[in-house]
Amino acid sequence: MRRLIGYTLFWVAVGMIAELFVESILVSILIILFMLLIGYNLFMC
């Protein structure tokens, strides 16, 4: 479980760094929703 939490926190940090380079709020929201959908599908399947 610790490895899963560490993996998740690492990618959250990578996403926050990537967010610094995206200027549009709409694009940011669309990227977040897209990644949540992909993450959910990968986790549940």
PQR file with spaces between the fields and no chain letter, atoms N, CA, C, O and H, PARSE charges and radii, in Angstrom:
ATOM       1  N    MET     1       0.824   -1.193    0.000 -0.4000 1.5000
ATOM       2  CA   MET     1       0.000    0.000    0.000 -0.0000 2.0000
ATOM       3  C    MET     1       0.872    1.262    0.000  0.5500 1.7000
ATOM       4  O    MET     1       0.528    2.253   -0.644 -0.5500 1.4000
ATOM       5  N    ARG     2       1.983    1.226    0.712 -0.4000 1.5000
ATOM       6  CA   ARG     2       2.875    2.390    0.752 -0.0000 2.0000
ATOM       7  C    ARG     2       3.422    2.709   -0.630  0.5500 1.7000
ATOM       8  O    ARG     2       3.580    3.877   -0.987 -0.5500 1.4000
ATOM       9  H    ARG     2       2.262    0.421    1.236  0.4000 1.0000
ATOM      10  N    ARG     3       3.711    1.672   -1.408 -0.4000 1.5000
ATOM      11  CA   ARG     3       4.242    1.888   -2.756 -0.0000 2.0000
ATOM      12  C    ARG     3       3.191    2.549   -3.647  0.5500 1.7000
ATOM      13  O    ARG     3       3.522    3.421   -4.451 -0.5500 1.4000
ATOM      14  H    ARG     3       3.583    0.723   -1.118  0.4000 1.0000
ATOM      15  N    LEU     4       1.939    2.145   -3.512 -0.4000 1.5000
ATOM      16  CA   LEU     4       0.858    2.740   -4.299 -0.0000 2.0000
ATOM      17  C    LEU     4       0.667    4.210   -3.932  0.5500 1.7000
ATOM      18  O    LEU     4       0.487    5.051   -4.813 -0.5500 1.4000
ATOM      19  H    LEU     4       1.670    1.437   -2.859  0.4000 1.0000
ATOM      20  N    ILE     5       0.704    4.520   -2.656 -0.4000 1.5000
ATOM      21  CA   ILE     5       0.569    5.912   -2.214 -0.0000 2.0000
ATOM      22  C    ILE     5       1.748    6.738   -2.704  0.5500 1.7000
ATOM      23  O    ILE     5       1.564    7.867   -3.158 -0.5500 1.4000
ATOM      24  H    ILE     5       0.850    3.837   -1.940  0.4000 1.0000
ATOM      25  N    GLY     6       2.951    6.193   -2.620 -0.4000 1.5000
ATOM      26  CA   GLY     6       4.126    6.897   -3.107 -0.0000 2.0000
ATOM      27  C    GLY     6       4.060    7.145   -4.602  0.5500 1.7000
ATOM      28  O    GLY     6       4.406    8.229   -5.072 -0.5500 1.4000
ATOM      29  H    GLY     6       3.100    5.275   -2.252  0.4000 1.0000
ATOM      30  N    TYR     7       3.621    6.155   -5.345 -0.4000 1.5000
ATOM      31  CA   TYR     7       3.476    6.281   -6.801 -0.0000 2.0000
ATOM      32  C    TYR     7       2.462    7.368   -7.138  0.5500 1.7000
ATOM      33  O    TYR     7       2.688    8.190   -8.025 -0.5500 1.4000
ATOM      34  H    TYR     7       3.340    5.274   -4.964  0.4000 1.0000
ATOM      35  N    THR     8       1.354    7.360   -6.424 -0.4000 1.5000
ATOM      36  CA   THR     8       0.309    8.355   -6.663 -0.0000 2.0000
ATOM      37  C    THR     8       0.798    9.757   -6.341  0.5500 1.7000
ATOM      38  O    THR     8       0.565   10.687   -7.113 -0.5500 1.4000
ATOM      39  H    THR     8       1.170    6.692   -5.704  0.4000 1.0000
ATOM      40  N    LEU     9       1.470    9.918   -5.215 -0.4000 1.5000
ATOM      41  CA   LEU     9       1.978   11.236   -4.838 -0.0000 2.0000
ATOM      42  C    LEU     9       3.019   11.745   -5.826  0.5500 1.7000
ATOM      43  O    LEU     9       3.071   12.940   -6.117 -0.5500 1.4000
ATOM      44  H    LEU     9       1.659    9.162   -4.588  0.4000 1.0000
ATOM      45  N    PHE    10       3.839   10.850   -6.338 -0.4000 1.5000
ATOM      46  CA   PHE    10       4.832   11.242   -7.339 -0.0000 2.0000
ATOM      47  C    PHE    10       4.148   11.816   -8.574  0.5500 1.7000
ATOM      48  O    PHE    10       4.550   12.869   -9.070 -0.5500 1.4000
ATOM      49  H    PHE    10       3.797    9.879   -6.102  0.4000 1.0000
ATOM      50  N    TRP    11       3.130   11.142   -9.069 -0.4000 1.5000
ATOM      51  CA   TRP    11       2.473   11.615  -10.288 -0.0000 2.0000
ATOM      52  C    TRP    11       1.608   12.838  -10.043  0.5500 1.7000
ATOM      53  O    TRP    11       1.402   13.638  -10.956 -0.5500 1.4000
ATOM      54  H    TRP    11       2.804   10.287   -8.666  0.4000 1.0000
ATOM      55  N    VAL    12       1.104   13.000   -8.843 -0.4000 1.5000
ATOM      56  CA   VAL    12       0.403   14.245   -8.501 -0.0000 2.0000
ATOM      57  C    VAL    12       1.383   15.406   -8.574  0.5500 1.7000
ATOM      58  O    VAL    12       1.052   16.472   -9.093 -0.5500 1.4000
ATOM      59  H    VAL    12       1.271   12.350   -8.101  0.4000 1.0000
ATOM      60  N    ALA    13       2.593   15.199   -8.053 -0.4000 1.5000
ATOM      61  CA   ALA    13       3.614   16.244   -8.107 -0.0000 2.0000
ATOM      62  C    ALA    13       4.001   16.553   -9.548  0.5500 1.7000
ATOM      63  O    ALA    13       4.178   17.721   -9.895 -0.5500 1.4000
ATOM      64  H    ALA    13       2.862   14.333   -7.632  0.4000 1.0000
ATOM      65  N    VAL    14       4.136   15.544  -10.387 -0.4000 1.5000
ATOM      66  CA   VAL    14       4.454   15.760  -11.796 -0.0000 2.0000
ATOM      67  C    VAL    14       3.331   16.560  -12.461  0.5500 1.7000
ATOM      68  O    VAL    14       3.599   17.455  -13.263 -0.5500 1.4000
ATOM      69  H    VAL    14       3.992   14.596  -10.105  0.4000 1.0000
ATOM      70  N    GLY    15       2.110   16.250  -12.141 -0.4000 1.5000
ATOM      71  CA   GLY    15       0.968   16.985  -12.692 -0.0000 2.0000
ATOM      72  C    GLY    15       0.947   18.429  -12.246  0.5500 1.7000
ATOM      73  O    GLY    15       0.599   19.314  -13.028 -0.5500 1.4000
ATOM      74  H    GLY    15       1.893   15.523  -11.489  0.4000 1.0000
ATOM      75  N    MET    16       1.311   18.683  -11.005 -0.4000 1.5000
ATOM      76  CA   MET    16       1.345   20.059  -10.513 -0.0000 2.0000
ATOM      77  C    MET    16       2.448   20.860  -11.203  0.5500 1.7000
ATOM      78  O    MET    16       2.272   22.044  -11.490 -0.5500 1.4000
ATOM      79  H    MET    16       1.594   17.965  -10.369  0.4000 1.0000
ATOM      80  N    ILE    17       3.566   20.223  -11.464 -0.4000 1.5000
ATOM      81  CA   ILE    17       4.644   20.899  -12.189 -0.0000 2.0000
ATOM      82  C    ILE    17       4.197   21.191  -13.617  0.5500 1.7000
ATOM      83  O    ILE    17       4.451   22.281  -14.130 -0.5500 1.4000
ATOM      84  H    ILE    17       3.709   19.261  -11.231  0.4000 1.0000
ATOM      85  N    ALA    18       3.538   20.239  -14.263 -0.4000 1.5000
ATOM      86  CA   ALA    18       3.050   20.451  -15.630 -0.0000 2.0000
ATOM      87  C    ALA    18       2.007   21.565  -15.661  0.5500 1.7000
ATOM      88  O    ALA    18       1.923   22.312  -16.636 -0.5500 1.4000
ATOM      89  H    ALA    18       3.332   19.353  -13.846  0.4000 1.0000
ATOM      90  N    GLU    19       1.223   21.675  -14.609 -0.4000 1.5000
ATOM      91  CA   GLU    19       0.174   22.697  -14.533 -0.0000 2.0000
ATOM      92  C    GLU    19       0.760   24.112  -14.521  0.5500 1.7000
ATOM      93  O    GLU    19       0.089   25.061  -14.926 -0.5500 1.4000
ATOM      94  H    GLU    19       1.291   21.068  -13.818  0.4000 1.0000
ATOM      95  N    LEU    20       1.973   24.255  -14.071 -0.4000 1.5000
ATOM      96  CA   LEU    20       2.615   25.568  -14.061 -0.0000 2.0000
ATOM      97  C    LEU    20       2.797   26.124  -15.474  0.5500 1.7000
ATOM      98  O    LEU    20       2.886   27.338  -15.656 -0.5500 1.4000
ATOM      99  H    LEU    20       2.518   23.484  -13.742  0.4000 1.0000
ATOM     100  N    PHE    21       2.851   25.243  -16.470 -0.4000 1.5000
ATOM     101  CA   PHE    21       3.097   25.663  -17.844 -0.0000 2.0000
ATOM     102  C    PHE    21       1.819   25.850  -18.654  0.5500 1.7000
ATOM     103  O    PHE    21       1.872   26.349  -19.777 -0.5500 1.4000
ATOM     104  H    PHE    21       2.779   24.257  -16.322  0.4000 1.0000
ATOM     105  N    VAL    22       0.678   25.460  -18.106 -0.4000 1.5000
ATOM     106  CA   VAL    22      -0.597   25.610  -18.815 -0.0000 2.0000
ATOM     107  C    VAL    22      -1.250   26.909  -18.336  0.5500 1.7000
ATOM     108  O    VAL    22      -1.484   27.095  -17.142 -0.5500 1.4000
ATOM     109  H    VAL    22       0.635   25.054  -17.193  0.4000 1.0000
ATOM     110  N    GLU    23      -1.535   27.787  -19.269 -0.4000 1.5000
ATOM     111  CA   GLU    23      -2.059   29.102  -18.894 -0.0000 2.0000
ATOM     112  C    GLU    23      -3.588   29.152  -18.844  0.5500 1.7000
ATOM     113  O    GLU    23      -4.152   29.908  -18.054 -0.5500 1.4000
ATOM     114  H    GLU    23      -1.345   27.635  -20.239  0.4000 1.0000
ATOM     115  N    SER    24      -4.249   28.373  -19.658 -0.4000 1.5000
ATOM     116  CA   SER    24      -5.703   28.431  -19.739 -0.0000 2.0000
ATOM     117  C    SER    24      -6.344   27.542  -18.669  0.5500 1.7000
ATOM     118  O    SER    24      -5.974   26.379  -18.508 -0.5500 1.4000
ATOM     119  H    SER    24      -3.791   27.759  -20.300  0.4000 1.0000
ATOM     120  N    ILE    25      -7.300   28.104  -17.948 -0.4000 1.5000
ATOM     121  CA   ILE    25      -7.993   27.338  -16.909 -0.0000 2.0000
ATOM     122  C    ILE    25      -8.872   26.260  -17.536  0.5500 1.7000
ATOM     123  O    ILE    25      -8.973   25.155  -17.003 -0.5500 1.4000
ATOM     124  H    ILE    25      -7.600   29.048  -18.079  0.4000 1.0000
ATOM     125  N    LEU    26      -9.508   26.573  -18.662 -0.4000 1.5000
ATOM     126  CA   LEU    26     -10.364   25.591  -19.337 -0.0000 2.0000
ATOM     127  C    LEU    26      -9.555   24.383  -19.786  0.5500 1.7000
ATOM     128  O    LEU    26      -9.989   23.245  -19.608 -0.5500 1.4000
ATOM     129  H    LEU    26      -9.427   27.471  -19.095  0.4000 1.0000
ATOM     130  N    VAL    27      -8.393   24.617  -20.362 -0.4000 1.5000
ATOM     131  CA   VAL    27      -7.533   23.512  -20.790 -0.0000 2.0000
ATOM     132  C    VAL    27      -7.095   22.696  -19.583  0.5500 1.7000
ATOM     133  O    VAL    27      -7.038   21.469  -19.655 -0.5500 1.4000
ATOM     134  H    VAL    27      -8.040   25.541  -20.507  0.4000 1.0000
ATOM     135  N    SER    28      -6.790   23.354  -18.486 -0.4000 1.5000
ATOM     136  CA   SER    28      -6.383   22.657  -17.269 -0.0000 2.0000
ATOM     137  C    SER    28      -7.494   21.740  -16.764  0.5500 1.7000
ATOM     138  O    SER    28      -7.242   20.591  -16.400 -0.5500 1.4000
ATOM     139  H    SER    28      -6.836   24.351  -18.428  0.4000 1.0000
ATOM     140  N    ILE    29      -8.714   22.249  -16.744 -0.4000 1.5000
ATOM     141  CA   ILE    29      -9.847   21.449  -16.271 -0.0000 2.0000
ATOM     142  C    ILE    29     -10.081   20.250  -17.185  0.5500 1.7000
ATOM     143  O    ILE    29     -10.350   19.147  -16.709 -0.5500 1.4000
ATOM     144  H    ILE    29      -8.919   23.182  -17.039  0.4000 1.0000
ATOM     145  N    LEU    30      -9.981   20.464  -18.496 -0.4000 1.5000
ATOM     146  CA   LEU    30     -10.162   19.357  -19.434 -0.0000 2.0000
ATOM     147  C    LEU    30      -9.080   18.293  -19.262  0.5500 1.7000
ATOM     148  O    LEU    30      -9.372   17.098  -19.319 -0.5500 1.4000
ATOM     149  H    LEU    30      -9.763   21.361  -18.882  0.4000 1.0000
ATOM     150  N    ILE    31      -7.839   18.715  -19.053 -0.4000 1.5000
ATOM     151  CA   ILE    31      -6.751   17.764  -18.824 -0.0000 2.0000
ATOM     152  C    ILE    31      -6.986   16.981  -17.539  0.5500 1.7000
ATOM     153  O    ILE    31      -6.788   15.766  -17.509 -0.5500 1.4000
ATOM     154  H    ILE    31      -7.602   19.686  -19.007  0.4000 1.0000
ATOM     155  N    ILE    32      -7.408   17.666  -16.476 -0.4000 1.5000
ATOM     156  CA   ILE    32      -7.670   16.996  -15.200 -0.0000 2.0000
ATOM     157  C    ILE    32      -8.779   15.958  -15.351  0.5500 1.7000
ATOM     158  O    ILE    32      -8.646   14.833  -14.871 -0.5500 1.4000
ATOM     159  H    ILE    32      -7.569   18.652  -16.500  0.4000 1.0000
ATOM     160  N    LEU    33      -9.878   16.334  -16.020 -0.4000 1.5000
ATOM     161  CA   LEU    33     -10.982   15.386  -16.205 -0.0000 2.0000
ATOM     162  C    LEU    33     -10.556   14.189  -17.053  0.5500 1.7000
ATOM     163  O    LEU    33     -10.934   13.054  -16.761 -0.5500 1.4000
ATOM     164  H    LEU    33      -9.986   17.249  -16.410  0.4000 1.0000
ATOM     165  N    PHE    34      -9.776   14.438  -18.095 -0.4000 1.5000
ATOM     166  CA   PHE    34      -9.290   13.365  -18.958 -0.0000 2.0000
ATOM     167  C    PHE    34      -8.405   12.399  -18.173  0.5500 1.7000
ATOM     168  O    PHE    34      -8.552   11.183  -18.295 -0.5500 1.4000
ATOM     169  H    PHE    34      -9.469   15.360  -18.332  0.4000 1.0000
ATOM     170  N    MET    35      -7.497   12.932  -17.376 -0.4000 1.5000
ATOM     171  CA   MET    35      -6.598   12.080  -16.591 -0.0000 2.0000
ATOM     172  C    MET    35      -7.353   11.310  -15.508  0.5500 1.7000
ATOM     173  O    MET    35      -7.028   10.154  -15.237 -0.5500 1.4000
ATOM     174  H    MET    35      -7.379   13.920  -17.276  0.4000 1.0000
ATOM     175  N    LEU    36      -8.353   11.933  -14.887 -0.4000 1.5000
ATOM     176  CA   LEU    36      -9.166   11.221  -13.900 -0.0000 2.0000
ATOM     177  C    LEU    36      -9.913   10.050  -14.544  0.5500 1.7000
ATOM     178  O    LEU    36     -10.006    8.968  -13.964 -0.5500 1.4000
ATOM     179  H    LEU    36      -8.617   12.872  -15.107  0.4000 1.0000
ATOM     180  N    LEU    37     -10.435   10.276  -15.732 -0.4000 1.5000
ATOM     181  CA   LEU    37     -11.154    9.216  -16.442 -0.0000 2.0000
ATOM     182  C    LEU    37     -10.207    8.067  -16.796  0.5500 1.7000
ATOM     183  O    LEU    37     -10.551    6.901  -16.600 -0.5500 1.4000
ATOM     184  H    LEU    37     -10.360   11.155  -16.203  0.4000 1.0000
ATOM     185  N    ILE    38      -9.050    8.379  -17.300 -0.4000 1.5000
ATOM     186  CA   ILE    38      -8.076    7.339  -17.642 -0.0000 2.0000
ATOM     187  C    ILE    38      -7.598    6.597  -16.391  0.5500 1.7000
ATOM     188  O    ILE    38      -7.501    5.370  -16.393 -0.5500 1.4000
ATOM     189  H    ILE    38      -8.771    9.326  -17.458  0.4000 1.0000
ATOM     190  N    GLY    39      -7.305    7.335  -15.341 -0.4000 1.5000
ATOM     191  CA   GLY    39      -6.859    6.710  -14.092 -0.0000 2.0000
ATOM     192  C    GLY    39      -7.916    5.784  -13.508  0.5500 1.7000
ATOM     193  O    GLY    39      -7.593    4.694  -13.035 -0.5500 1.4000
ATOM     194  H    GLY    39      -7.384    8.332  -15.340  0.4000 1.0000
ATOM     195  N    TYR    40      -9.160    6.201  -13.535 -0.4000 1.5000
ATOM     196  CA   TYR    40     -10.233    5.369  -13.024 -0.0000 2.0000
ATOM     197  C    TYR    40     -10.363    4.089  -13.841  0.5500 1.7000
ATOM     198  O    TYR    40     -10.500    3.000  -13.282 -0.5500 1.4000
ATOM     199  H    TYR    40      -9.423    7.087  -13.919  0.4000 1.0000
ATOM     200  N    ASN    41     -10.321    4.223  -15.165 -0.4000 1.5000
ATOM     201  CA   ASN    41     -10.429    3.047  -16.023 -0.0000 2.0000
ATOM     202  C    ASN    41      -9.266    2.088  -15.838  0.5500 1.7000
ATOM     203  O    ASN    41      -9.460    0.873  -15.826 -0.5500 1.4000
ATOM     204  H    ASN    41     -10.210    5.108  -15.619  0.4000 1.0000
ATOM     205  N    LEU    42      -8.060    2.621  -15.694 -0.4000 1.5000
ATOM     206  CA   LEU    42      -6.895    1.749  -15.497 -0.0000 2.0000
ATOM     207  C    LEU    42      -6.937    1.067  -14.127  0.5500 1.7000
ATOM     208  O    LEU    42      -6.518   -0.083  -13.997 -0.5500 1.4000
ATOM     209  H    LEU    42      -7.902    3.608  -15.704  0.4000 1.0000
ATOM     210  N    PHE    43      -7.436    1.767  -13.109 -0.4000 1.5000
ATOM     211  CA   PHE    43      -7.477    1.203  -11.766 -0.0000 2.0000
ATOM     212  C    PHE    43      -8.555    0.126  -11.647  0.5500 1.7000
ATOM     213  O    PHE    43      -8.351   -0.876  -10.963 -0.5500 1.4000
ATOM     214  H    PHE    43      -7.776    2.701  -13.215  0.4000 1.0000
ATOM     215  N    MET    44      -9.686    0.321  -12.299 -0.4000 1.5000
ATOM     216  CA   MET    44     -10.812   -0.601  -12.135 -0.0000 2.0000
ATOM     217  C    MET    44     -10.720   -1.818  -13.072  0.5500 1.7000
ATOM     218  O    MET    44     -11.325   -2.851  -12.783 -0.5500 1.4000
ATOM     219  H    MET    44      -9.852    1.135  -12.855  0.4000 1.0000
ATOM     220  N    CYS    45      -9.997   -1.721  -14.159 -0.4000 1.5000
ATOM     221  CA   CYS    45      -9.942   -2.844  -15.111 -0.0000 2.0000
ATOM     222  C    CYS    45      -8.758   -3.748  -14.865  0.5500 1.7000
ATOM     223  O    CYS    45      -8.574   -4.733  -15.581 -0.5500 1.4000
ATOM     224  H    CYS    45      -9.506   -0.882  -14.394  0.4000 1.0000
